[in-house]
Amino acid sequence: MDFELPAEDDPRRVAVRRWLDEHPSPSDRELAEAGLVAPHWPRPWGLDADPEHQLIVDDELRRAGVRRPVNLIGIGWAGPTLLHAGTEQQKQRYLMPLLAGEEVWCQLFSEPGAGSDLAALSTRAVRDGDEWVVTGQKIWTSLAQHARFGILIARTGDSPAADGAPPGAVAGQSGQDQRGKHSGISYFVCPMDAPGITIRPIIEMTGAHTFNEVFLDQVRIPAENLVGEVGEGWALAKVTLSNERVTLSTGGALWGMGPTAGDLLDVVRAQGGLDDPLLRHRLVQLHVESELLRLIRLRTVSAAIRGEAPGPEASIRKVLADEHGQHVFGLAKDLAGAGGMLVDQGPLGAPVGVWHHGFLFSRALTVGGGTGEVQRNIIAERVLGLPHEPDVGTGGTEAAWARDRATAGQLGDQSVRH
């Protein structure tokens, strides 16, 4: 297992530094066109970079103080799916603005009656000439209020033959087998400014507005916005969700964003340290968890460099990372003492920063992107060899969804890529 990055004179490192010297304050578009936003993507959108090359790019950008564009769902989830199954026209239209952060994306997957059992979705798309007419409801849609486009899955029929079904055809009736439910789903790019779309905010206990309900009332989507083939959207949804899982388990304590355990330790050092042995012990535990996550990530990278087959590390890391994030913010709140009951008090009297918001938001970590229970089902089946949890009825359970996510996990761990 290799834990050290290549030397300072590595040609790949030198090339990135030379570009940064020529572009000391690069714009988001310049970063995207240089292939530095998603270096693992194929050219011309990336650099065809292997995992080690990706780490070098990350390291050099960090040293130069250069931040990539923020477009989590677009770059992390929508883009890889379009690369996998999009037409050349779709790639040319969407990928570069997406990489440059010029067009924000959202994900229109979850529904009030279809969360972990996503195959039970009821949103329908009916072909009408050169358009698809979509009606339904989505929920927990992050960034819908800012998004230019959304990746949407909807039921189009029981099989690919539904492409020729007349308007008003209804598919996906109860009692069909799981294969029928899955084959009746299609994947679309949905313009979020299309007539018939209504977005309603869901206010979190943080007081912020990240999530939304999205209502689609006879929304017309051009036929060329279909991604892949009719009825094959379930396979593409698994591509998206495999990327979602690894994206949410990297970087900072809030799904790859925000402070880390190291940041909290820096606060404690700056405030003169701690005398309380129990709090000191919890800080040690945070450091240990952080190191374990770092080493798991590096082990995955080393395996990829050696060409070894990917394993279930993405699910293992996500379980650890979600709970670790809650531990980071829980301890930060406890370090604030009685002041922790206030919104403007940080740990040990430090500026509040994101600590209070992070503490409230961290409750969502073990739910979003596949619950901890779903990830543990994957680990139980793929690592421990335990039998599948029995399904209930015809709609399946979280266990069935976990098996599909496990299948998606076979696409490989892409933790470095996002």
Beta strands, then each sheet from edge to edge (+ up, - down):
strand 1: 105-108
strand 2: 124-128
strand 3: 131-138
strand 4: 149-155
strand 5: 185-191
strand 6: 197-202
strand 7: 211-222
strand 8: 226-227
sheet 1: 1+ 4+ 5- 8+
sheet 2: 2+ 3- 7+ 6-
end
